[in-house]
Amino acid sequence: MKPHQYAEVAAQILKDRADKLGDYQDLYENLAARLNLSFGNKLKPGEKFDAADAVKFHIENKLSRMDCGKPNADNIYDGANYLFLLGGLTDESR
């Protein structure tokens, strides 16, 4: 593919995702609010994200998509799987 063709495909993907996920500004404002609540203690100097935090980010992203977009079973399955992964990462009995 030529460089301009990548740009054309990318533009179509953005349009398709907007139709499916809703307005990007609403989505990312929602996600930012969720992340500030979820990771407020990790936003302090010297604090670092761990693997569980990375999974929590994906959970918050899926929930934001569910808040702002059209109903989509993929978000439910992905969200549930991320929760199971979080359980595996934080289960103290492992």
Residue pairs with C-beta under 8 A, 6 or more apart in sequence:
1 9
18 24
19 70
20 69
20 70
20 72
21 27
21 65
21 68
21 69
21 70
22 68
22 69
22 70
23 68
26 68
27 64
27 65
27 68
27 69
28 64
30 64
30 67
30 68
31 60
31 61
31 64
34 60
34 63
34 64
35 57
35 60
36 43
38 56
38 60
39 49
39 53
39 56
39 57
41 47
42 48
42 49
42 53
49 57
51 89
52 86
52 89
52 90
55 82
55 85
55 86
55 89
56 86
58 78
58 82
59 79
59 82
59 83
59 86
62 75
62 78
62 79
62 82
63 79
65 72
65 75
66 72
66 75
66 76
66 79
69 75
88 94
